[in-house]
Amino acid sequence: MEIRKADARAKLSVKAGGFSIGAFAASNRGKLEDFYEVEKEVLGEGSFGSVQKCRYKDTGQWRAVKTINKKRVKNVERFTEEMEIMKLLDHPNIVRLQETFDDERNVYLVLELCSGGELFDRIVADGKFTEQVAAYCVQQMLRAVNYLHSNCIMHCDLKPENWLLAETEAILKTHLKMVDFGLSKRFTPGDFATTKAGAPYYVAPEVLAGHYNELCDVWSIGVIMYILLSGTPPFSGNDTMAVLESVKRSDLSFDKKEWKLISKEAKDMLKVLLMRDPSLRVNAEAALKEEWITKQIDMTQPDMTHASQVVVQNLKSFAVMNKLKKAALNIIATQLTDDAIKELKELFIAMDDNNDGTLSIAELKDGLVKAGVAVPPDLYAMMDRIDTDGSGVIDYSEFMAATLDKRQFVAEEACWRAFKTFDQDGSGHIDKEELMKLLGGDNRVSDMMQIKYTKQEVDAIMKEVDLNGDGKIDFDEFLTMMRRMPRDNERKPAPSIGIAVKRPRTTSKCT
């Protein structure tokens, strides 16, 4: 049975809060061509527009740009909500939206480039995967889905076409990235959605019945897992209606010859993922602890002792940085390739014990203990100042920003990219008004911040960074700030400014 591609688009909304990196993936008021060179070759095409490769002129970094024809967008409000949530999602297995442009005809989304293409194409090329490779893929999918569900978001359109490979290398040497939030929904725990949507092969039976919750995503991952192992879908038919009828019956079978060599653990996991009754179906967090995942993937943590020691020192330095520098490091962290932050990413994932895409104080402490690293006595205070969005946990980008190697964030081109993000009027300098808007609460960016600086505190930062006293921060002064490291006697974190020490989070962050 041929597995055909299905196409679906547009929705999502989420309430934002805090000093999140999403605040800086804002709309660029300039023209796309002034900042990027766009290649003519089309990487992909859908009903809304096309995707092409583009190169950022100032740094030479490669990105992907999705061009969306405004006339094809039927529901502008829904589309805008989808863009906002994409700016806020922050997980190693979810593609990052860098910035947006628009003109009279189109909206342009500049995205993290995933050069490995769609998982769908790898399936077509390889036919089926080994259990180890399949488990590697399923684990990453479940991590991304668990992160979404922990934040009360369900994707509702998971299929191989909506998973991209970060690099062109073998699957075990790269990472999967979730894309396309066109059908996603914000949910309240205990409530049910009724809108029928999704791709025929991958849609859950309860979605077809018009009464479903976030566990519909777990079903879709089960379907993908079945295809990865066998090369065929579990529920099929000669046409779309026949496929949907097969989904409704949900008769899961392992009778075909390709299943004879597949492990009992794999089949057992498929049974709990593809449980017809969603009330009996395993959730994403529990699925990550299934025997098949733990057996197929080497769960022995790599030796992170050295990395953890370096991380502690970098965390201490980050804790005493001014807010402008912290924001700059957040931006720089999002510009780096997966390969450049590979070790930090592995450390983050190893510490994220419940796989929800964030680190609690308990997880951070346990991770350091497991690595044999002394836990700083002021860890609570450090975390308080590292948690720049006031969420009570350390998000992925916060961790990357706080633990970057100095060599990565003092590079001139990296600092220039951050500087241009703050220089909102393109004047070549950051004046006090721009700094106050960024840090003090006068525009959309700072409206996302639960932690805001007063005018006196902004003045203090200005005085610290504006070395020639002309009331403006030029790039040389900005670069000096970025390259200046705190002296040993400055490393003790200053008292928090209007921030309460965070306690370990509850099981759900949904509100």
Backbone torsions as a table, in degrees:
resi	resn	phi	psi	omega
1	MET	NA	123.9	179.5
2	GLU	-74.0	136.4	177.0
3	ILE	-94.9	111.8	-176.4
4	ARG	-94.4	151.2	176.8
5	LYS	-72.3	144.9	176.0
6	ALA	-120.4	148.7	-175.4
7	ASP	-119.6	134.8	177.3
8	ALA	-155.4	150.6	-176.1
9	ARG	-137.5	-175.0	151.8
10	ALA	46.3	88.0	163.5
11	LYS	-176.7	158.1	167.1
12	LEU	158.5	145.2	172.9
13	SER	-149.9	149.0	179.4
14	VAL	-153.7	146.7	177.4
15	LYS	-82.9	124.3	-178.0
16	ALA	-96.1	153.6	175.9
17	GLY	-158.6	144.6	175.2
18	GLY	95.5	178.8	-177.2
19	PHE	-88.8	66.5	-171.7
20	SER	-89.8	156.1	179.6
21	ILE	-63.1	-24.3	177.8
22	GLY	-59.3	-25.5	179.8
23	ALA	-62.6	-25.4	-176.3
24	PHE	-98.4	-1.9	173.5
25	ALA	-90.5	43.4	-172.0
26	ALA	-81.8	174.1	178.2
27	SER	-66.9	132.4	175.7
28	ASN	-90.6	124.7	-175.2
29	ARG	-80.5	-4.5	178.9
30	GLY	-86.1	-167.4	178.3
31	LYS	-98.9	140.4	-179.0
32	LEU	-53.2	-44.9	-175.2
33	GLU	-69.0	-16.8	176.7
34	ASP	-76.6	-20.9	-176.5
35	PHE	-111.3	-28.5	-174.3
36	TYR	-130.0	145.6	168.3
37	GLU	-98.2	118.4	-175.0
38	VAL	-100.1	127.1	178.0
39	GLU	-75.1	150.9	-176.8
40	LYS	-74.7	-31.8	-177.5
41	GLU	-61.7	130.9	179.4
42	VAL	-90.5	122.5	-179.8
43	LEU	-80.2	-31.2	-179.4
44	GLY	-163.7	158.2	-178.4
45	GLU	-143.2	139.3	178.5
46	GLY	-135.5	-169.1	-175.9
47	SER	-70.5	-24.1	-178.7
48	PHE	-91.2	-26.3	-175.7
49	GLY	167.9	-156.4	-173.8
50	SER	-127.2	164.5	177.2
51	VAL	-121.1	130.5	179.2
52	GLN	-132.3	161.1	177.0
53	LYS	-83.1	141.9	178.0
54	CYS	-140.5	153.0	-178.3
55	ARG	-119.8	127.3	178.8
56	TYR	-71.9	122.7	-170.7
57	LYS	-62.7	-38.3	-174.5
58	ASP	-72.2	-32.7	-174.8
59	THR	-118.2	-14.5	-178.1
60	GLY	81.0	5.2	-179.1
61	GLN	-72.2	142.4	-179.8
62	TRP	-93.4	139.0	177.4
63	ARG	-136.8	177.6	171.7
64	ALA	-115.0	140.4	176.7
65	VAL	-120.7	126.8	178.0
66	LYS	-101.7	118.0	-178.9
67	THR	-96.8	121.5	-176.8
68	ILE	-117.3	120.5	178.8
69	ASN	-72.6	120.9	-176.3
70	LYS	-59.7	-31.4	-178.9
71	LYS	-66.5	-23.6	-178.2
72	ARG	-86.0	-10.1	179.4
73	VAL	-86.2	108.6	-175.8
74	LYS	-81.2	-34.5	-178.1
75	ASN	-119.0	94.5	-174.5
76	VAL	-64.5	-41.8	-179.0
77	GLU	-61.6	-43.8	179.6
78	ARG	-65.0	-42.1	179.3
79	PHE	-63.1	-41.6	178.3
80	THR	-62.4	-41.2	177.8
81	GLU	-61.8	-40.2	178.9
82	GLU	-61.5	-40.7	179.3
83	MET	-64.8	-40.6	-178.7
84	GLU	-63.9	-42.5	-179.5
85	ILE	-69.3	-34.6	177.9
86	MET	-62.2	-34.1	178.7
87	LYS	-68.4	-25.7	-173.1
88	LEU	-96.7	-20.2	-179.4
89	LEU	-66.9	134.5	-171.1
90	ASP	-143.5	87.2	-176.5
91	HIS	-151.5	144.7	-177.8
92	PRO	-63.8	-17.8	179.6
93	ASN	-110.5	23.1	174.8
94	ILE	-127.7	130.4	-177.4
95	VAL	-63.3	141.2	-175.0
96	ARG	-98.2	134.4	171.8
97	LEU	-87.4	119.5	-176.0
98	GLN	-84.2	-50.2	179.3
99	GLU	-165.7	169.0	179.9
100	THR	-129.4	151.4	173.5
101	PHE	-130.3	161.3	170.1
102	ASP	-155.2	153.9	174.5
103	ASP	-135.5	-164.6	-175.3
104	GLU	-62.7	-32.7	-174.1
105	ARG	-100.6	-37.3	-168.0
106	ASN	-130.6	159.1	165.3
107	VAL	-110.3	136.6	-177.8
108	TYR	-117.1	122.9	177.9
109	LEU	-105.9	116.3	177.8
110	VAL	-92.1	117.1	-172.1
111	LEU	-117.3	159.2	169.5
112	GLU	-56.4	133.1	-178.0
113	LEU	-83.3	127.0	175.2
114	CYS	-112.2	96.4	-170.3
115	SER	-75.7	-11.0	-178.0
116	GLY	-81.1	-6.8	178.6
117	GLY	76.5	-169.0	-175.6
118	GLU	-78.9	144.6	172.8
119	LEU	-59.4	-33.6	178.7
120	PHE	-53.4	-45.3	-177.7
121	ASP	-67.5	-33.0	176.4
122	ARG	-67.6	-37.3	178.4
123	ILE	-64.5	-44.8	179.5
124	VAL	-61.4	-41.0	-177.5
125	ALA	-71.8	-40.7	-173.5
126	ASP	-94.0	-19.0	-179.2
127	GLY	84.0	-63.6	175.1
128	LYS	-152.2	161.9	-175.5
129	PHE	-107.3	159.1	170.1
130	THR	-68.6	162.6	179.6
131	GLU	-62.7	-36.2	-179.9
132	GLN	-63.8	-46.0	180.0
133	VAL	-66.8	-42.1	178.8
134	ALA	-61.2	-43.3	179.9
135	ALA	-64.7	-38.5	177.7
136	TYR	-59.4	-42.8	179.5
137	CYS	-69.0	-47.7	-176.9
138	VAL	-63.1	-38.7	178.5
139	GLN	-59.8	-44.5	-179.6
140	GLN	-67.3	-39.1	177.0
141	MET	-61.0	-45.3	-178.9
142	LEU	-65.5	-35.3	176.9
143	ARG	-62.6	-46.0	179.5
144	ALA	-63.8	-42.3	-179.4
145	VAL	-67.7	-39.9	178.1
146	ASN	-62.6	-38.0	176.2
147	TYR	-62.0	-47.1	178.6
148	LEU	-60.1	-48.7	-176.8
149	HIS	-65.2	-34.3	177.0
150	SER	-64.1	-24.2	178.3
151	ASN	-105.5	20.0	176.1
152	CYS	58.7	44.3	174.8
153	ILE	-128.4	131.9	171.6
154	MET	-114.7	141.9	-173.4
155	HIS	-78.7	-47.8	174.4
156	CYS	72.7	5.5	179.8
157	ASP	-149.9	44.6	-178.7
158	LEU	-80.4	128.9	-179.8
159	LYS	-162.1	163.8	-176.5
160	PRO	-58.2	-28.6	178.3
161	GLU	-67.5	-22.2	-177.6
162	ASN	-99.2	18.8	170.8
163	TRP	-125.2	120.3	179.9
164	LEU	-106.5	153.4	176.1
165	LEU	-96.9	130.0	-175.0
166	ALA	-62.1	-37.8	-177.7
167	GLU	-128.9	169.0	-179.5
168	THR	-84.2	-3.6	-176.9
169	GLU	-70.8	177.7	176.4
170	ALA	-55.8	147.9	-173.6
171	ILE	-54.9	-40.2	-177.9
172	LEU	-67.5	-10.9	-179.6
173	LYS	-107.3	6.7	-179.7
174	THR	-133.7	-169.1	-178.0
175	HIS	-131.8	151.2	174.3
176	LEU	-87.8	147.5	178.1
177	LYS	-130.8	126.2	177.0
178	MET	-75.6	138.4	177.2
179	VAL	-134.7	173.9	172.0
180	ASP	63.3	93.7	-179.7
181	PHE	-104.4	29.9	-176.2
182	GLY	-63.2	-28.7	-178.5
183	LEU	-112.4	7.7	-175.7
184	SER	-66.4	156.5	-177.6
185	LYS	-138.1	144.2	168.6
186	ARG	-83.5	134.5	-178.3
187	PHE	-129.8	159.4	173.0
188	THR	-106.9	126.6	-179.2
189	PRO	-51.9	131.2	179.9
190	GLY	96.2	-17.9	178.2
191	ASP	-90.5	166.0	-178.5
192	PHE	-128.0	145.1	175.8
193	ALA	-91.9	158.2	-176.6
194	THR	-126.1	-16.3	-177.6
195	THR	-69.8	123.8	-179.8
196	LYS	-82.3	122.9	-179.1
197	ALA	-161.6	158.3	178.0
198	GLY	130.9	169.9	-179.7
199	ALA	-86.9	137.5	-172.5
200	PRO	-48.9	-48.6	-176.8
201	TYR	-66.8	-29.2	-167.7
202	TYR	-108.0	-9.6	-177.1
203	VAL	-71.1	141.6	179.8
204	ALA	-79.2	150.5	-178.3
205	PRO	-60.4	-34.2	-179.9
206	GLU	-69.2	-24.9	175.3
207	VAL	-68.2	-41.3	177.8
208	LEU	-64.0	-28.5	178.6
209	ALA	-82.4	-10.5	177.9
210	GLY	76.5	29.9	179.5
211	HIS	-152.6	94.8	-171.2
212	TYR	-149.0	164.9	176.0
213	ASN	-131.0	-161.4	-173.9
214	GLU	-65.1	-17.2	-178.9
215	LEU	-68.4	-7.7	173.8
216	CYS	-62.6	-29.1	177.8
217	ASP	-69.2	-36.0	178.4
218	VAL	-64.5	-41.7	176.0
219	TRP	-57.2	-47.5	-177.8
220	SER	-60.8	-38.4	177.3
221	ILE	-66.5	-35.3	175.5
222	GLY	-61.3	-42.0	177.5
223	VAL	-62.7	-45.5	179.4
224	ILE	-61.4	-42.6	179.1
225	MET	-60.4	-43.2	179.1
226	TYR	-59.4	-43.5	-179.9
227	ILE	-67.8	-40.3	179.5
228	LEU	-59.7	-37.5	-176.0
229	LEU	-83.8	-30.1	-173.6
230	SER	-115.4	-21.1	-176.9
231	GLY	84.2	0.2	179.6
232	THR	-133.9	154.4	179.3
233	PRO	-78.1	151.8	-179.7
234	PRO	-72.8	-27.2	-177.9
235	PHE	-127.8	115.7	-172.6
236	SER	-138.5	177.4	-179.4
237	GLY	-176.8	173.9	-176.6
238	ASN	-78.3	-18.5	176.8
239	ASP	-149.1	178.5	-175.3
240	THR	-58.7	-43.6	-178.6
241	MET	-64.0	-38.0	179.4
242	ALA	-67.1	-38.2	177.4
243	VAL	-62.4	-46.7	-179.0
244	LEU	-63.5	-37.9	177.0
245	GLU	-64.7	-38.1	177.5
246	SER	-64.8	-39.3	177.3
247	VAL	-62.9	-43.6	-179.8
248	LYS	-60.6	-38.6	179.6
249	ARG	-72.9	-36.2	176.9
250	SER	55.8	42.5	179.0
251	ASP	-84.4	96.6	-177.2
252	LEU	-80.4	127.5	-176.3
253	SER	-131.0	143.1	174.3
254	PHE	-123.0	32.6	-174.4
255	ASP	-81.0	-24.2	-176.7
256	LYS	-66.2	153.7	-171.9
257	LYS	-59.8	-29.6	-178.3
258	GLU	-65.7	-16.6	-179.1
259	TRP	-87.8	-7.5	-178.2
260	LYS	-64.5	-30.7	-177.6
261	LEU	-98.5	0.8	179.4
262	ILE	-85.8	139.4	-174.6
263	SER	-65.7	155.0	175.9
264	LYS	-61.6	-36.9	-179.5
265	GLU	-61.5	-38.3	178.0
266	ALA	-65.1	-44.2	179.9
267	LYS	-65.5	-39.2	178.5
268	ASP	-63.5	-38.4	179.6
269	MET	-68.3	-40.5	177.9
270	LEU	-61.4	-35.9	179.8
271	LYS	-63.7	-36.7	-178.8
272	VAL	-82.9	-27.3	176.7
273	LEU	-74.6	-36.7	-175.5
274	LEU	-105.0	33.0	174.0
275	MET	-67.9	123.7	-175.0
276	ARG	-61.3	-39.4	178.7
277	ASP	-83.8	111.0	-176.6
278	PRO	-62.5	-23.1	178.8
279	SER	-70.2	-17.7	178.6
280	LEU	-103.9	-5.2	-176.9
281	ARG	-77.7	142.5	178.3
282	VAL	-68.9	148.2	175.0
283	ASN	-90.8	174.1	-173.3
284	ALA	-63.3	-42.1	-178.5
285	GLU	-62.8	-44.3	-179.9
286	ALA	-69.3	-36.2	-179.6
287	ALA	-61.3	-32.6	179.4
288	LEU	-66.4	-16.3	-179.8
289	LYS	-101.8	5.3	178.6
290	GLU	-63.3	148.2	-174.6
291	GLU	-57.7	-37.8	-178.3
292	TRP	-60.9	-42.1	178.9
293	ILE	-64.6	-50.3	-175.1
294	THR	-68.1	-28.7	-178.4
295	LYS	-80.9	-41.1	-176.4
296	GLN	-75.9	-32.6	-178.0
297	ILE	-101.3	134.0	179.5
298	ASP	-67.1	103.4	-176.1
299	MET	-84.6	-0.7	175.1
300	THR	-67.0	119.3	-176.4
301	GLN	-66.1	136.7	175.7
302	PRO	-62.9	159.2	-179.7
303	ASP	-69.6	105.6	-176.7
304	MET	-107.4	16.9	-175.1
305	THR	-59.0	-51.5	-178.7
306	HIS	-63.6	-45.6	-179.8
307	ALA	-59.7	-41.6	-178.9
308	SER	-65.7	-37.4	178.2
309	GLN	-63.5	-44.0	178.3
310	VAL	-64.5	-41.3	-179.6
311	VAL	-59.5	-43.5	179.8
312	VAL	-59.4	-44.0	179.1
313	GLN	-64.1	-41.2	179.4
314	ASN	-68.0	-36.5	176.8
315	LEU	-62.7	-41.0	178.4
316	LYS	-62.8	-42.2	179.2
317	SER	-64.8	-44.1	-179.1
318	PHE	-61.0	-38.5	-175.3
319	ALA	-59.2	-29.7	-176.5
320	VAL	-102.2	4.9	178.3
321	MET	-73.4	153.1	175.2
322	ASN	-73.0	164.8	-171.2
323	LYS	-66.3	-30.8	178.5
324	LEU	-64.1	-44.3	-180.0
325	LYS	-67.7	-38.5	176.7
326	LYS	-60.5	-43.7	179.5
327	ALA	-63.8	-40.9	178.9
328	ALA	-62.0	-41.5	179.8
329	LEU	-66.6	-34.5	174.3
330	ASN	-59.5	-44.4	-179.1
331	ILE	-66.1	-45.8	-179.8
332	ILE	-60.6	-40.6	-179.3
333	ALA	-59.9	-36.7	-178.2
334	THR	-76.6	-13.6	-179.3
335	GLN	-88.5	-16.1	-175.4
336	LEU	-78.4	147.5	179.2
337	THR	-74.8	161.9	177.7
338	ASP	-56.9	-38.8	-177.7
339	ASP	-64.6	-36.4	-177.4
340	ALA	-68.6	-25.5	-178.0
341	ILE	-118.7	25.1	-174.5
342	LYS	-55.7	-48.7	-177.0
343	GLU	-65.2	-41.0	178.7
344	LEU	-66.3	-38.7	178.6
345	LYS	-62.7	-43.9	179.2
346	GLU	-63.0	-37.8	179.0
347	LEU	-66.9	-42.2	178.1
348	PHE	-59.7	-47.3	-178.7
349	ILE	-64.5	-39.8	179.4
350	ALA	-64.2	-35.9	-179.6
351	MET	-78.6	-25.6	-176.7
352	ASP	-76.4	80.9	-170.1
353	ASP	-62.4	-37.1	-178.1
354	ASN	-98.4	8.3	172.6
355	ASN	57.6	36.6	179.2
356	ASP	-100.1	4.6	175.3
357	GLY	84.9	9.7	176.5
358	THR	-139.4	163.3	177.5
359	LEU	-114.7	125.3	172.4
360	SER	-86.1	169.8	177.3
361	ILE	-60.6	-36.8	-179.7
362	ALA	-66.8	-42.4	179.9
363	GLU	-66.1	-40.8	178.7
364	LEU	-62.4	-45.3	-179.5
365	LYS	-64.3	-47.4	-179.4
366	ASP	-62.1	-38.4	179.5
367	GLY	-63.1	-40.4	178.6
368	LEU	-68.8	-40.0	179.2
369	VAL	-62.8	-44.5	-179.9
370	LYS	-62.9	-31.5	179.3
371	ALA	-83.0	-1.4	179.3
372	GLY	75.2	25.5	-178.1
373	VAL	-104.6	136.7	178.9
374	ALA	-62.3	131.7	180.0
375	VAL	-81.5	124.1	179.4
376	PRO	-58.7	137.2	-179.3
377	PRO	-63.7	-23.7	-179.1
378	ASP	-101.8	32.6	-175.6
379	LEU	-59.0	-40.2	179.3
380	TYR	-60.1	-46.1	-179.2
381	ALA	-66.0	-38.7	177.8
382	MET	-61.5	-47.1	-178.5
383	MET	-63.2	-36.5	178.7
384	ASP	-55.8	-38.0	-176.3
385	ARG	-92.8	-15.6	175.2
386	ILE	-81.9	-32.7	-179.3
387	ASP	-73.5	78.8	-171.0
388	THR	-71.5	-17.2	179.9
389	ASP	-100.1	4.8	175.8
390	GLY	67.2	24.3	-175.7
391	SER	-83.5	-16.2	-177.8
392	GLY	93.6	-5.9	176.2
393	VAL	-135.6	165.9	176.7
394	ILE	-96.1	116.9	178.6
395	ASP	-78.1	168.0	-176.8
396	TYR	-56.2	-50.1	-178.5
397	SER	-68.5	-33.6	175.6
398	GLU	-61.6	-42.9	179.4
399	PHE	-64.5	-45.4	179.3
400	MET	-60.6	-46.0	-178.5
401	ALA	-62.3	-39.9	-175.1
402	ALA	-79.0	-15.7	-174.2
403	THR	-118.0	4.2	-179.4
404	LEU	-57.1	143.1	172.1
405	ASP	-67.5	139.9	-177.8
406	LYS	-54.0	-35.8	-177.9
407	ARG	-62.4	-25.9	-178.4
408	GLN	-80.8	-32.4	-175.8
409	PHE	-101.3	-3.4	175.8
410	VAL	-98.1	-3.3	177.8
411	ALA	-61.3	134.9	-173.2
412	GLU	-59.9	-41.6	-177.4
413	GLU	-67.0	-34.2	177.6
414	ALA	-67.2	-42.2	179.2
415	CYS	-67.0	-36.3	179.5
416	TRP	-62.8	-40.3	179.8
417	ARG	-63.2	-42.9	178.8
418	ALA	-66.6	-42.1	-179.4
419	PHE	-59.7	-43.2	-178.2
420	LYS	-67.7	-27.6	176.2
421	THR	-66.8	-38.6	-179.4
422	PHE	-79.1	-30.9	180.0
423	ASP	-78.7	77.9	-168.2
424	GLN	-68.9	-24.8	179.2
425	ASP	-97.6	3.4	176.8
426	GLY	67.4	25.6	-176.0
427	SER	-81.3	-12.4	-177.5
428	GLY	93.4	3.9	175.7
429	HIS	-153.1	161.9	177.2
430	ILE	-108.7	114.4	180.0
431	ASP	-93.3	176.9	-175.3
432	LYS	-62.5	-35.5	-179.5
433	GLU	-64.4	-44.3	178.5
434	GLU	-64.1	-40.2	-179.9
435	LEU	-65.6	-39.1	178.9
436	MET	-67.0	-38.6	177.8
437	LYS	-64.0	-40.4	-178.0
438	LEU	-69.8	-45.2	-171.8
439	LEU	-105.3	-15.2	-170.9
440	GLY	-105.3	-13.9	173.9
441	GLY	103.9	38.1	-178.0
442	ASP	-112.1	5.2	179.8
443	ASN	-151.5	-174.8	-175.6
444	ARG	-61.2	-36.5	-179.6
445	VAL	-61.0	-52.7	-176.5
446	SER	-77.5	-15.9	173.8
447	ASP	-63.8	-24.1	178.0
448	MET	-79.2	-6.7	-175.6
449	MET	-95.7	123.2	174.0
450	GLN	-81.0	-17.3	-178.0
451	ILE	-114.4	113.2	-175.0
452	LYS	-123.4	146.6	178.1
453	TYR	-89.9	146.6	175.7
454	THR	-80.6	170.2	178.0
455	LYS	-59.3	-38.3	-179.8
456	GLN	-65.4	-38.9	179.8
457	GLU	-70.5	-38.0	175.5
458	VAL	-64.5	-40.0	177.4
459	ASP	-59.7	-39.4	-179.4
460	ALA	-64.7	-40.7	177.2
461	ILE	-65.2	-42.5	179.4
462	MET	-59.8	-43.6	-179.4
463	LYS	-64.4	-37.6	-179.3
464	GLU	-68.3	-39.8	-171.7
465	VAL	-94.2	-33.9	-178.4
466	ASP	-77.5	85.9	-171.1
467	LEU	-68.9	-31.8	-178.6
468	ASN	-94.3	1.1	173.5
469	GLY	67.4	26.2	-179.3
470	ASP	-91.6	6.8	177.7
471	GLY	81.9	9.6	-179.3
472	LYS	-139.2	151.2	175.6
473	ILE	-106.8	110.3	176.4
474	ASP	-89.9	177.9	-173.7
475	PHE	-65.7	-37.4	179.2
476	ASP	-60.5	-41.4	178.8
477	GLU	-68.0	-39.5	177.4
478	PHE	-62.3	-43.5	-179.4
479	LEU	-65.0	-38.4	176.9
480	THR	-61.5	-42.6	177.4
481	MET	-60.7	-44.3	-177.2
482	MET	-65.6	-33.8	-176.1
483	ARG	-89.0	-10.0	-179.8
484	ARG	-83.3	122.9	179.5
485	MET	-99.6	147.0	-180.0
486	PRO	-65.8	140.7	175.3
487	ARG	-73.9	161.4	-175.9
488	ASP	-55.1	-36.4	-178.2
489	ASN	-78.6	-1.8	176.9
490	GLU	-101.5	-5.3	-170.5
491	ARG	-73.4	-18.9	177.3
492	LYS	-68.4	121.3	-176.3
493	PRO	-56.9	134.6	176.0
494	ALA	-70.6	161.7	179.0
495	PRO	-57.9	144.0	179.0
496	SER	-64.2	146.2	179.6
497	ILE	-102.8	96.1	177.6
498	GLY	67.0	27.1	-179.9
499	ILE	-123.0	129.9	176.4
500	ALA	-85.1	147.0	175.8
501	VAL	-63.5	130.2	-175.9
502	LYS	-80.7	145.7	175.4
503	ARG	-103.5	161.9	177.9
504	PRO	-53.4	138.1	-175.9
505	ARG	-71.2	160.4	175.3
506	THR	-79.0	176.5	-176.8
507	THR	-60.2	-41.8	-178.4
508	SER	-113.6	137.5	176.1
509	LYS	-98.8	4.7	-179.2
510	CYS	-71.6	138.5	178.0
511	THR	-126.1	NA	NA
